[in-house]
């Protein structure tokens, strides 16, 4: 089973920047689409950003122009660069890897989550 290990969360002031990292345990990363989700207390888990194995990206409207998702296949790592953060960005952020194998079996792995708290 693929393990996803997140890092980079913590406390940051509004207007500041933070970079989250998610490292996968094996090279299935290279055929995976990757995504970051956020879940605030009492709220549903929501997609923040996604990046395909080919590098195409999608963003939630709330973070467009502020957050950037990227990947480094040599490092089996996906990043979320968070700029001009706002208090409403406060949430647990989860890394997700998903796709389909050559045997046509879908996979869907999740990291443990990392807390991001934005103070005003």
Backbone atoms as SQL, in Angstrom:
CREATE TABLE atoms (id INTEGER PRIMARY KEY, chain TEXT, resi INTEGER, resn TEXT, atom TEXT, x REAL, y REAL, z REAL);
INSERT INTO atoms VALUES
  (1, 'A', 1, 'UNK', 'N', 0.837, -1.176, 0.000),
  (2, 'A', 1, 'UNK', 'CA', 0.000, 0.000, 0.000),
  (3, 'A', 1, 'UNK', 'C', 0.883, 1.239, 0.000),
  (4, 'A', 2, 'UNK', 'N', 0.475, 2.247, -0.740),
  (5, 'A', 2, 'UNK', 'CA', 1.229, 3.485, -0.831),
  (6, 'A', 2, 'UNK', 'C', 0.979, 4.316, 0.416),
  (7, 'A', 3, 'UNK', 'N', 2.056, 4.830, 0.991),
  (8, 'A', 3, 'UNK', 'CA', 1.949, 5.757, 2.101),
  (9, 'A', 3, 'UNK', 'C', 2.211, 7.172, 1.607),
  (10, 'A', 4, 'UNK', 'N', 1.409, 8.103, 2.073),
  (11, 'A', 4, 'UNK', 'CA', 1.569, 9.509, 1.757),
  (12, 'A', 4, 'UNK', 'C', 1.876, 10.252, 3.046),
  (13, 'A', 5, 'UNK', 'N', 2.986, 10.959, 3.069),
  (14, 'A', 5, 'UNK', 'CA', 3.432, 11.651, 4.263),
  (15, 'A', 5, 'UNK', 'C', 3.481, 13.141, 3.987),
  (16, 'A', 6, 'UNK', 'N', 2.660, 13.881, 4.714),
  (17, 'A', 6, 'UNK', 'CA', 2.570, 15.320, 4.542),
  (18, 'A', 6, 'UNK', 'C', 3.477, 16.046, 5.527),
  (19, 'A', 7, 'UNK', 'N', 3.929, 17.219, 5.123),
  (20, 'A', 7, 'UNK', 'CA', 4.708, 18.076, 5.996),
  (21, 'A', 7, 'UNK', 'C', 4.499, 19.524, 5.580),
  (22, 'A', 8, 'UNK', 'N', 4.881, 20.441, 6.440),
  (23, 'A', 8, 'UNK', 'CA', 4.830, 21.855, 6.119),
  (24, 'A', 8, 'UNK', 'C', 3.693, 22.624, 6.747),
  (25, 'A', 9, 'UNK', 'N', 2.760, 21.936, 7.383),
  (26, 'A', 9, 'UNK', 'CA', 1.667, 22.630, 8.038),
  (27, 'A', 9, 'UNK', 'C', 2.136, 23.348, 9.288),
  (28, 'A', 10, 'UNK', 'N', 1.277, 24.209, 9.802),
  (29, 'A', 10, 'UNK', 'CA', 1.605, 24.940, 11.008),
  (30, 'A', 10, 'UNK', 'C', 0.842, 26.235, 11.102),
  (31, 'A', 11, 'UNK', 'N', 1.358, 27.139, 11.914),
  (32, 'A', 11, 'UNK', 'CA', 0.747, 28.444, 12.138),
  (33, 'A', 11, 'UNK', 'C', 1.349, 29.478, 11.204),
  (34, 'A', 12, 'UNK', 'N', 0.504, 30.324, 10.652),
  (35, 'A', 12, 'UNK', 'CA', 0.969, 31.393, 9.783),
  (36, 'A', 12, 'UNK', 'C', 0.009, 32.573, 9.909),
  (37, 'A', 13, 'UNK', 'N', 0.534, 33.774, 9.795),
  (38, 'A', 13, 'UNK', 'CA', -0.299, 34.965, 9.861),
  (39, 'A', 13, 'UNK', 'C', -0.959, 35.244, 8.524),
  (40, 'A', 14, 'UNK', 'N', -2.134, 35.858, 8.577),
  (41, 'A', 14, 'UNK', 'CA', -2.824, 36.249, 7.356),
  (42, 'A', 14, 'UNK', 'C', -1.905, 37.082, 6.477),
  (43, 'A', 15, 'UNK', 'N', -1.934, 36.782, 5.182),
  (44, 'A', 15, 'UNK', 'CA', -1.066, 37.458, 4.236),
  (45, 'A', 15, 'UNK', 'C', 0.262, 36.769, 4.011),
  (46, 'A', 16, 'UNK', 'N', 0.583, 35.815, 4.854),
  (47, 'A', 16, 'UNK', 'CA', 1.834, 35.098, 4.739),
  (48, 'A', 16, 'UNK', 'C', 1.756, 33.936, 3.773),
  (49, 'A', 17, 'UNK', 'N', 2.823, 33.147, 3.749),
  (50, 'A', 17, 'UNK', 'CA', 2.934, 32.029, 2.824),
  (51, 'A', 17, 'UNK', 'C', 3.326, 30.759, 3.552),
  (52, 'A', 18, 'UNK', 'N', 2.953, 29.649, 2.959),
  (53, 'A', 18, 'UNK', 'CA', 3.250, 28.331, 3.500),
  (54, 'A', 18, 'UNK', 'C', 3.358, 27.364, 2.334),
  (55, 'A', 19, 'UNK', 'N', 4.238, 26.382, 2.444),
  (56, 'A', 19, 'UNK', 'CA', 4.329, 25.352, 1.427),
  (57, 'A', 19, 'UNK', 'C', 4.139, 23.984, 2.054),
  (58, 'A', 20, 'UNK', 'N', 3.121, 23.272, 1.601),
  (59, 'A', 20, 'UNK', 'CA', 2.873, 21.914, 2.039),
  (60, 'A', 20, 'UNK', 'C', 3.545, 20.940, 1.084),
  (61, 'A', 21, 'UNK', 'N', 4.054, 19.841, 1.622),
  (62, 'A', 21, 'UNK', 'CA', 4.664, 18.788, 0.831),
  (63, 'A', 21, 'UNK', 'C', 4.005, 17.460, 1.151),
  (64, 'A', 22, 'UNK', 'N', 3.938, 16.592, 0.161),
  (65, 'A', 22, 'UNK', 'CA', 3.403, 15.251, 0.341),
  (66, 'A', 22, 'UNK', 'C', 4.282, 14.296, -0.437),
  (67, 'A', 23, 'UNK', 'N', 4.944, 13.387, 0.270),
  (68, 'A', 23, 'UNK', 'CA', 5.851, 12.431, -0.340),
  (69, 'A', 23, 'UNK', 'C', 5.214, 11.047, -0.371),
  (70, 'A', 24, 'UNK', 'N', 5.230, 10.412, -1.533),
  (71, 'A', 24, 'UNK', 'CA', 4.705, 9.065, -1.704),
  (72, 'A', 24, 'UNK', 'C', 5.805, 8.036, -1.506),
  (73, 'A', 25, 'UNK', 'N', 5.424, 6.861, -1.024),
  (74, 'A', 25, 'UNK', 'CA', 6.402, 5.845, -0.648),
  (75, 'A', 25, 'UNK', 'C', 6.950, 5.033, -1.807),
  (76, 'A', 26, 'UNK', 'N', 6.316, 5.071, -2.969),
  (77, 'A', 26, 'UNK', 'CA', 6.848, 4.350, -4.110),
  (78, 'A', 26, 'UNK', 'C', 6.501, 5.064, -5.414),
  (79, 'A', 27, 'UNK', 'N', 6.993, 4.515, -6.519),
  (80, 'A', 27, 'UNK', 'CA', 6.901, 5.229, -7.786),
  (81, 'A', 27, 'UNK', 'C', 5.556, 5.109, -8.498),
  (82, 'A', 28, 'UNK', 'N', 4.550, 4.527, -7.848),
  (83, 'A', 28, 'UNK', 'CA', 3.211, 4.628, -8.406),
  (84, 'A', 28, 'UNK', 'C', 2.811, 6.101, -8.527),
  (85, 'A', 29, 'UNK', 'N', 3.497, 6.951, -7.769),
  (86, 'A', 29, 'UNK', 'CA', 3.293, 8.386, -7.862),
  (87, 'A', 29, 'UNK', 'C', 3.314, 8.868, -9.312),
  (88, 'A', 30, 'UNK', 'N', 4.186, 8.305, -10.119),
  (89, 'A', 30, 'UNK', 'CA', 4.370, 8.792, -11.486),
  (90, 'A', 30, 'UNK', 'C', 3.145, 8.628, -12.372),
  (91, 'A', 31, 'UNK', 'N', 2.272, 7.681, -12.065),
  (92, 'A', 31, 'UNK', 'CA', 1.053, 7.489, -12.849),
  (93, 'A', 31, 'UNK', 'C', -0.181, 7.985, -12.116),
  (94, 'A', 32, 'UNK', 'N', 0.034, 8.626, -10.980),
  (95, 'A', 32, 'UNK', 'CA', -1.073, 9.087, -10.163),
  (96, 'A', 32, 'UNK', 'C', -1.431, 10.528, -10.457),
  (97, 'A', 33, 'UNK', 'N', -2.725, 10.810, -10.413),
  (98, 'A', 33, 'UNK', 'CA', -3.157, 12.176, -10.215),
  (99, 'A', 33, 'UNK', 'C', -3.057, 12.460, -8.723),
  (100, 'A', 34, 'UNK', 'N', -2.744, 13.701, -8.375),
  (101, 'A', 34, 'UNK', 'CA', -2.568, 14.093, -6.987),
  (102, 'A', 34, 'UNK', 'C', -3.476, 15.268, -6.680),
  (103, 'A', 35, 'UNK', 'N', -3.908, 15.342, -5.447),
  (104, 'A', 35, 'UNK', 'CA', -4.791, 16.427, -5.055),
  (105, 'A', 35, 'UNK', 'C', -4.569, 16.801, -3.604),
  (106, 'A', 36, 'UNK', 'N', -4.919, 18.027, -3.283),
  (107, 'A', 36, 'UNK', 'CA', -4.983, 18.507, -1.913),
  (108, 'A', 36, 'UNK', 'C', -6.432, 18.836, -1.585),
  (109, 'A', 37, 'UNK', 'N', -6.880, 18.370, -0.431),
  (110, 'A', 37, 'UNK', 'CA', -8.205, 18.664, 0.087),
  (111, 'A', 37, 'UNK', 'C', -8.081, 19.393, 1.413),
  (112, 'A', 38, 'UNK', 'N', -9.101, 20.144, 1.753),
  (113, 'A', 38, 'UNK', 'CA', -9.142, 20.787, 3.055),
  (114, 'A', 38, 'UNK', 'C', -10.428, 20.419, 3.776),
  (115, 'A', 39, 'UNK', 'N', -10.339, 20.324, 5.097),
  (116, 'A', 39, 'UNK', 'CA', -11.502, 20.052, 5.917),
  (117, 'A', 39, 'UNK', 'C', -11.431, 20.891, 7.186),
  (118, 'A', 40, 'UNK', 'N', -12.334, 21.851, 7.282),
  (119, 'A', 40, 'UNK', 'CA', -12.437, 22.681, 8.462),
  (120, 'A', 40, 'UNK', 'C', -13.355, 22.002, 9.473),
  (121, 'A', 41, 'UNK', 'N', -13.250, 22.359, 10.757),
  (122, 'A', 41, 'UNK', 'CA', -14.108, 21.736, 11.774),
  (123, 'A', 41, 'UNK', 'C', -15.584, 21.860, 11.429),
  (124, 'A', 42, 'UNK', 'N', -16.301, 20.736, 11.482),
  (125, 'A', 42, 'UNK', 'CA', -17.721, 20.728, 11.193),
  (126, 'A', 42, 'UNK', 'C', -18.084, 20.852, 9.731),
  (127, 'A', 43, 'UNK', 'N', -17.089, 20.851, 8.853),
  (128, 'A', 43, 'UNK', 'CA', -17.333, 21.013, 7.425),
  (129, 'A', 43, 'UNK', 'C', -16.961, 19.744, 6.662),
  (130, 'A', 44, 'UNK', 'N', -17.480, 19.641, 5.442),
  (131, 'A', 44, 'UNK', 'CA', -17.119, 18.537, 4.569),
  (132, 'A', 44, 'UNK', 'C', -15.716, 18.736, 4.001),
  (133, 'A', 45, 'UNK', 'N', -15.079, 17.626, 3.649),
  (134, 'A', 45, 'UNK', 'CA', -13.792, 17.696, 2.987),
  (135, 'A', 45, 'UNK', 'C', -13.999, 18.199, 1.555),
  (136, 'A', 46, 'UNK', 'N', -13.229, 19.209, 1.161),
  (137, 'A', 46, 'UNK', 'CA', -13.399, 19.838, -0.133),
  (138, 'A', 46, 'UNK', 'C', -12.091, 19.885, -0.901),
  (139, 'A', 47, 'UNK', 'N', -12.192, 19.732, -2.205),
  (140, 'A', 47, 'UNK', 'CA', -11.021, 19.799, -3.070),
  (141, 'A', 47, 'UNK', 'C', -10.464, 21.213, -3.105),
  (142, 'A', 48, 'UNK', 'N', -9.160, 21.331, -2.939),
  (143, 'A', 48, 'UNK', 'CA', -8.460, 22.599, -3.052),
  (144, 'A', 48, 'UNK', 'C', -7.780, 22.721, -4.410),
  (145, 'A', 49, 'UNK', 'N', -7.017, 21.709, -4.775),
  (146, 'A', 49, 'UNK', 'CA', -6.264, 21.729, -6.022),
  (147, 'A', 49, 'UNK', 'C', -5.940, 20.309, -6.431),
  (148, 'A', 50, 'UNK', 'N', -5.798, 20.090, -7.731),
  (149, 'A', 50, 'UNK', 'CA', -5.443, 18.784, -8.254),
  (150, 'A', 50, 'UNK', 'C', -4.482, 18.937, -9.415),
  (151, 'A', 51, 'UNK', 'N', -3.643, 17.924, -9.604),
  (152, 'A', 51, 'UNK', 'CA', -2.704, 17.921, -10.711),
  (153, 'A', 51, 'UNK', 'C', -2.640, 16.521, -11.295),
  (154, 'A', 52, 'UNK', 'N', -2.753, 16.414, -12.602),
  (155, 'A', 52, 'UNK', 'CA', -2.716, 15.128, -13.267),
  (156, 'A', 52, 'UNK', 'C', -1.288, 14.638, -13.417),
  (157, 'A', 53, 'UNK', 'N', -1.143, 13.373, -13.818),
  (158, 'A', 53, 'UNK', 'CA', 0.193, 12.835, -14.056),
  (159, 'A', 53, 'UNK', 'C', 0.912, 13.596, -15.161),
  (160, 'A', 54, 'UNK', 'N', 0.148, 14.205, -16.068),
  (161, 'A', 54, 'UNK', 'CA', 0.728, 14.987, -17.138),
  (162, 'A', 54, 'UNK', 'C', 0.960, 16.450, -16.805),
  (163, 'A', 55, 'UNK', 'N', 0.532, 16.883, -15.627),
  (164, 'A', 55, 'UNK', 'CA', 0.806, 18.236, -15.183),
  (165, 'A', 55, 'UNK', 'C', -0.342, 19.222, -15.278),
  (166, 'A', 56, 'UNK', 'N', -1.491, 18.799, -15.800),
  (167, 'A', 56, 'UNK', 'CA', -2.638, 19.678, -15.832),
  (168, 'A', 56, 'UNK', 'C', -3.176, 19.941, -14.438),
  (169, 'A', 57, 'UNK', 'N', -3.668, 21.148, -14.192),
  (170, 'A', 57, 'UNK', 'CA', -4.092, 21.532, -12.847),
  (171, 'A', 57, 'UNK', 'C', -5.521, 22.051, -12.817),
  (172, 'A', 58, 'UNK', 'N', -6.143, 21.923, -11.649),
  (173, 'A', 58, 'UNK', 'CA', -7.449, 22.490, -11.363),
  (174, 'A', 58, 'UNK', 'C', -7.429, 23.047, -9.952),
  (175, 'A', 59, 'UNK', 'N', -8.159, 24.143, -9.730),
  (176, 'A', 59, 'UNK', 'CA', -8.197, 24.805, -8.439),
  (177, 'A', 59, 'UNK', 'C', -9.614, 25.151, -8.038),
  (178, 'A', 60, 'UNK', 'N', -9.868, 25.110, -6.742),
  (179, 'A', 60, 'UNK', 'CA', -11.104, 25.655, -6.222),
  (180, 'A', 60, 'UNK', 'C', -11.120, 27.164, -6.447),
  (181, 'A', 61, 'UNK', 'N', -12.307, 27.717, -6.693),
  (182, 'A', 61, 'UNK', 'CA', -12.416, 29.152, -6.936),
  (183, 'A', 61, 'UNK', 'C', -11.831, 29.978, -5.790),
  (184, 'A', 62, 'UNK', 'N', -11.967, 29.487, -4.576),
  (185, 'A', 62, 'UNK', 'CA', -11.542, 30.243, -3.405),
  (186, 'A', 62, 'UNK', 'C', -10.030, 30.426, -3.305),
  (187, 'A', 63, 'UNK', 'N', -9.257, 29.607, -4.030),
  (188, 'A', 63, 'UNK', 'CA', -7.804, 29.689, -3.914),
  (189, 'A', 63, 'UNK', 'C', -7.122, 30.087, -5.212),
  (190, 'A', 64, 'UNK', 'N', -7.882, 30.271, -6.272),
  (191, 'A', 64, 'UNK', 'CA', -7.287, 30.647, -7.553),
  (192, 'A', 64, 'UNK', 'C', -6.521, 31.955, -7.427),
  (193, 'A', 65, 'UNK', 'N', -5.318, 31.963, -7.962),
  (194, 'A', 65, 'UNK', 'CA', -4.469, 33.137, -7.888),
  (195, 'A', 65, 'UNK', 'C', -3.642, 33.218, -6.628),
  (196, 'A', 66, 'UNK', 'N', -3.927, 32.365, -5.643),
  (197, 'A', 66, 'UNK', 'CA', -3.185, 32.391, -4.383),
  (198, 'A', 66, 'UNK', 'C', -2.386, 31.105, -4.143),
  (199, 'A', 67, 'UNK', 'N', -2.963, 29.967, -4.508),
  (200, 'A', 67, 'UNK', 'CA', -2.319, 28.674, -4.283),
  (201, 'A', 67, 'UNK', 'C', -1.834, 28.093, -5.606),
  (202, 'A', 68, 'UNK', 'N', -0.754, 27.330, -5.544),
  (203, 'A', 68, 'UNK', 'CA', -0.226, 26.644, -6.709),
  (204, 'A', 68, 'UNK', 'C', 0.132, 25.212, -6.341),
  (205, 'A', 69, 'UNK', 'N', -0.389, 24.257, -7.105),
  (206, 'A', 69, 'UNK', 'CA', -0.020, 22.866, -6.919),
  (207, 'A', 69, 'UNK', 'C', 1.036, 22.497, -7.950),
  (208, 'A', 70, 'UNK', 'N', 2.009, 21.711, -7.542),
  (209, 'A', 70, 'UNK', 'CA', 3.059, 21.274, -8.447),
  (210, 'A', 70, 'UNK', 'C', 3.535, 19.891, -8.024),
  (211, 'A', 71, 'UNK', 'N', 4.303, 19.246, -8.887),
  (212, 'A', 71, 'UNK', 'CA', 4.811, 17.922, -8.557),
  (213, 'A', 71, 'UNK', 'C', 6.237, 17.759, -9.038),
  (214, 'A', 72, 'UNK', 'N', 6.985, 16.935, -8.319),
  (215, 'A', 72, 'UNK', 'CA', 8.347, 16.587, -8.673),
  (216, 'A', 72, 'UNK', 'C', 8.402, 15.068, -8.730),
  (217, 'A', 73, 'UNK', 'N', 8.312, 14.514, -9.928),
  (218, 'A', 73, 'UNK', 'CA', 8.256, 13.065, -10.071),
  (219, 'A', 73, 'UNK', 'C', 9.538, 12.376, -9.610),
  (220, 'A', 74, 'UNK', 'N', 10.676, 13.058, -9.734),
  (221, 'A', 74, 'UNK', 'CA', 11.932, 12.479, -9.280),
  (222, 'A', 74, 'UNK', 'C', 11.952, 12.293, -7.769),
  (223, 'A', 75, 'UNK', 'N', 11.179, 13.105, -7.054),
  (224, 'A', 75, 'UNK', 'CA', 11.110, 13.039, -5.595),
  (225, 'A', 75, 'UNK', 'C', 9.841, 12.360, -5.096),
  (226, 'A', 76, 'UNK', 'N', 8.976, 11.913, -6.007),
  (227, 'A', 76, 'UNK', 'CA', 7.678, 11.334, -5.628),
  (228, 'A', 76, 'UNK', 'C', 6.925, 12.264, -4.678),
  (229, 'A', 77, 'UNK', 'N', 6.935, 13.543, -4.996),
  (230, 'A', 77, 'UNK', 'CA', 6.413, 14.547, -4.082),
  (231, 'A', 77, 'UNK', 'C', 5.511, 15.541, -4.804),
  (232, 'A', 78, 'UNK', 'N', 4.419, 15.901, -4.147),
  (233, 'A', 78, 'UNK', 'CA', 3.535, 16.943, -4.628),
  (234, 'A', 78, 'UNK', 'C', 3.554, 18.078, -3.606),
  (235, 'A', 79, 'UNK', 'N', 3.432, 19.309, -4.093),
  (236, 'A', 79, 'UNK', 'CA', 3.505, 20.486, -3.246),
  (237, 'A', 79, 'UNK', 'C', 2.245, 21.327, -3.393),
  (238, 'A', 80, 'UNK', 'N', 1.939, 22.065, -2.348),
  (239, 'A', 80, 'UNK', 'CA', 0.930, 23.101, -2.419),
  (240, 'A', 80, 'UNK', 'C', 1.544, 24.380, -1.871),
  (241, 'A', 81, 'UNK', 'N', 1.831, 25.316, -2.760),
  (242, 'A', 81, 'UNK', 'CA', 2.340, 26.618, -2.357),
  (243, 'A', 81, 'UNK', 'C', 1.155, 27.509, -2.042),
  (244, 'A', 82, 'UNK', 'N', 1.081, 27.970, -0.811),
  (245, 'A', 82, 'UNK', 'CA', -0.032, 28.779, -0.339),
  (246, 'A', 82, 'UNK', 'C', 0.471, 30.198, -0.094),
  (247, 'A', 83, 'UNK', 'N', 0.030, 31.127, -0.918),
  (248, 'A', 83, 'UNK', 'CA', 0.417, 32.524, -0.780),
  (249, 'A', 83, 'UNK', 'C', -0.779, 33.369, -0.375),
  (250, 'A', 84, 'UNK', 'N', -0.493, 34.502, 0.276),
  (251, 'A', 84, 'UNK', 'CA', -1.548, 35.411, 0.723),
  (252, 'A', 84, 'UNK', 'C', -2.657, 34.650, 1.438),
  (253, 'A', 85, 'UNK', 'N', -2.273, 33.867, 2.424),
  (254, 'A', 85, 'UNK', 'CA', -3.255, 33.038, 3.122),
  (255, 'A', 85, 'UNK', 'C', -4.235, 33.894, 3.908),
  (256, 'A', 86, 'UNK', 'N', -5.429, 33.358, 4.089),
  (257, 'A', 86, 'UNK', 'CA', -6.513, 34.031, 4.784),
  (258, 'A', 86, 'UNK', 'C', -6.997, 33.164, 5.938),
  (259, 'A', 87, 'UNK', 'N', -7.615, 33.770, 6.958),
  (260, 'A', 87, 'UNK', 'CA', -8.126, 32.960, 8.073),
  (261, 'A', 87, 'UNK', 'C', -9.060, 31.840, 7.620),
  (262, 'A', 88, 'UNK', 'N', -9.824, 32.059, 6.572),
  (263, 'A', 88, 'UNK', 'CA', -10.735, 31.037, 6.087),
  (264, 'A', 88, 'UNK', 'C', -10.025, 29.851, 5.439),
  (265, 'A', 89, 'UNK', 'N', -8.706, 29.946, 5.246),
  (266, 'A', 89, 'UNK', 'CA', -7.926, 28.814, 4.772),
  (267, 'A', 89, 'UNK', 'C', -7.621, 27.820, 5.888),
  (268, 'A', 90, 'UNK', 'N', -7.902, 28.197, 7.125),
  (269, 'A', 90, 'UNK', 'CA', -7.630, 27.329, 8.263),
  (270, 'A', 90, 'UNK', 'C', -8.390, 26.012, 8.125),
  (271, 'A', 91, 'UNK', 'N', -7.662, 24.905, 8.172),
  (272, 'A', 91, 'UNK', 'CA', -8.261, 23.589, 7.986),
  (273, 'A', 91, 'UNK', 'C', -7.178, 22.528, 8.140),
  (274, 'A', 92, 'UNK', 'N', -7.614, 21.281, 8.197),
  (275, 'A', 92, 'UNK', 'CA', -6.700, 20.163, 8.014),
  (276, 'A', 92, 'UNK', 'C', -6.591, 19.920, 6.515),
  (277, 'A', 93, 'UNK', 'N', -5.368, 19.827, 6.021),
  (278, 'A', 93, 'UNK', 'CA', -5.125, 19.603, 4.606),
  (279, 'A', 93, 'UNK', 'C', -4.673, 18.164, 4.387),
  (280, 'A', 94, 'UNK', 'N', -5.336, 17.490, 3.451),
  (281, 'A', 94, 'UNK', 'CA', -5.071, 16.095, 3.156),
  (282, 'A', 94, 'UNK', 'C', -4.519, 15.924, 1.758),
  (283, 'A', 95, 'UNK', 'N', -3.512, 15.096, 1.627),
  (284, 'A', 95, 'UNK', 'CA', -2.947, 14.719, 0.350),
  (285, 'A', 95, 'UNK', 'C', -3.654, 13.473, -0.170),
  (286, 'A', 96, 'UNK', 'N', -3.919, 13.439, -1.459),
  (287, 'A', 96, 'UNK', 'CA', -4.646, 12.333, -2.082),
  (288, 'A', 96, 'UNK', 'C', -3.949, 11.913, -3.372),
  (289, 'A', 97, 'UNK', 'N', -3.787, 10.615, -3.564),
  (290, 'A', 97, 'UNK', 'CA', -3.253, 10.050, -4.798),
  (291, 'A', 97, 'UNK', 'C', -4.290, 9.103, -5.377),
  (292, 'A', 98, 'UNK', 'N', -4.616, 9.275, -6.644),
  (293, 'A', 98, 'UNK', 'CA', -5.630, 8.433, -7.251),
  (294, 'A', 98, 'UNK', 'C', -5.321, 8.180, -8.711),
  (295, 'A', 99, 'UNK', 'N', -5.877, 7.071, -9.224),
  (296, 'A', 99, 'UNK', 'CA', -5.647, 6.731, -10.615),
  (297, 'A', 99, 'UNK', 'C', -6.113, 5.323, -10.914),
  (298, 'A', 100, 'UNK', 'N', -5.586, 4.776, -12.003),
  (299, 'A', 100, 'UNK', 'CA', -5.952, 3.436, -12.422),
  (300, 'A', 100, 'UNK', 'C', -4.700, 2.720, -12.912),
  (301, 'A', 101, 'UNK', 'N', -4.561, 1.443, -12.564),
  (302, 'A', 101, 'UNK', 'CA', -3.398, 0.660, -12.952),
  (303, 'A', 101, 'UNK', 'C', -3.592, 0.071, -14.340),
  (304, 'A', 102, 'UNK', 'N', -2.526, -0.547, -14.857),
  (305, 'A', 102, 'UNK', 'CA', -2.616, -1.211, -16.158),
  (306, 'A', 102, 'UNK', 'C', -3.532, -2.428, -16.120),
  (307, 'A', 103, 'UNK', 'N', -3.857, -2.922, -14.935),
  (308, 'A', 103, 'UNK', 'CA', -4.827, -3.999, -14.774),
  (309, 'A', 103, 'UNK', 'C', -6.234, -3.454, -14.559),
  (310, 'A', 104, 'UNK', 'N', -6.410, -2.173, -14.784),
  (311, 'A', 104, 'UNK', 'CA', -7.711, -1.510, -14.719),
  (312, 'A', 104, 'UNK', 'C', -8.310, -1.517, -13.316),
  (313, 'A', 105, 'UNK', 'N', -7.450, -1.485, -12.314),
  (314, 'A', 105, 'UNK', 'CA', -7.903, -1.382, -10.935),
  (315, 'A', 105, 'UNK', 'C', -7.658, 0.030, -10.432),
  (316, 'A', 106, 'UNK', 'N', -8.703, 0.642, -9.905),
  (317, 'A', 106, 'UNK', 'CA', -8.588, 1.988, -9.378),
  (318, 'A', 106, 'UNK', 'C', -7.883, 1.973, -8.025),
  (319, 'A', 107, 'UNK', 'N', -7.109, 3.015, -7.777),
  (320, 'A', 107, 'UNK', 'CA', -6.511, 3.183, -6.465),
  (321, 'A', 107, 'UNK', 'C', -6.790, 4.593, -5.958),
  (322, 'A', 108, 'UNK', 'N', -6.795, 4.727, -4.653),
  (323, 'A', 108, 'UNK', 'CA', -7.155, 5.989, -4.009),
  (324, 'A', 108, 'UNK', 'C', -6.544, 5.978, -2.610),
  (325, 'A', 109, 'UNK', 'N', -5.460, 6.724, -2.430),
  (326, 'A', 109, 'UNK', 'CA', -4.745, 6.753, -1.166),
  (327, 'A', 109, 'UNK', 'C', -4.798, 8.143, -0.557),
  (328, 'A', 110, 'UNK', 'N', -4.784, 8.187, 0.774),
  (329, 'A', 110, 'UNK', 'CA', -4.872, 9.438, 1.513),
  (330, 'A', 110, 'UNK', 'C', -3.758, 9.549, 2.532),
  (331, 'A', 111, 'UNK', 'N', -3.259, 10.757, 2.703),
  (332, 'A', 111, 'UNK', 'CA', -2.346, 11.040, 3.783),
  (333, 'A', 111, 'UNK', 'C', -3.087, 11.226, 5.094),
  (334, 'A', 112, 'UNK', 'N', -2.336, 11.440, 6.160),
  (335, 'A', 112, 'UNK', 'CA', -2.920, 11.544, 7.493),
  (336, 'A', 112, 'UNK', 'C', -3.480, 12.924, 7.797),
  (337, 'A', 113, 'UNK', 'N', -3.143, 13.902, 6.990),
  (338, 'A', 113, 'UNK', 'CA', -3.589, 15.262, 7.189),
  (339, 'A', 113, 'UNK', 'C', -2.584, 16.092, 7.962),
  (340, 'A', 114, 'UNK', 'N', -2.529, 17.370, 7.643),
  (341, 'A', 114, 'UNK', 'CA', -1.670, 18.299, 8.353),
  (342, 'A', 114, 'UNK', 'C', -2.450, 19.585, 8.615),
  (343, 'A', 115, 'UNK', 'N', -2.335, 20.090, 9.831),
  (344, 'A', 115, 'UNK', 'CA', -3.111, 21.259, 10.244),
  (345, 'A', 115, 'UNK', 'C', -2.463, 22.536, 9.744),
  (346, 'A', 116, 'UNK', 'N', -3.273, 23.393, 9.127),
  (347, 'A', 116, 'UNK', 'CA', -2.860, 24.741, 8.763),
  (348, 'A', 116, 'UNK', 'C', -3.771, 25.710, 9.500),
  (349, 'A', 117, 'UNK', 'N', -3.176, 26.597, 10.280),
  (350, 'A', 117, 'UNK', 'CA', -3.937, 27.593, 11.016),
  (351, 'A', 117, 'UNK', 'C', -3.450, 28.977, 10.626),
  (352, 'A', 118, 'UNK', 'N', -4.372, 29.800, 10.148),
  (353, 'A', 118, 'UNK', 'CA', -4.054, 31.159, 9.726),
  (354, 'A', 118, 'UNK', 'C', -4.638, 32.122, 10.743),
  (355, 'A', 119, 'UNK', 'N', -3.791, 32.905, 11.354),
  (356, 'A', 119, 'UNK', 'CA', -4.226, 33.870, 12.354),
  (357, 'A', 119, 'UNK', 'C', -4.313, 35.260, 11.749),
  (358, 'A', 120, 'UNK', 'N', -5.195, 36.080, 12.309),
  (359, 'A', 120, 'UNK', 'CA', -5.343, 37.454, 11.858),
  (360, 'A', 120, 'UNK', 'C', -4.597, 38.413, 12.757);
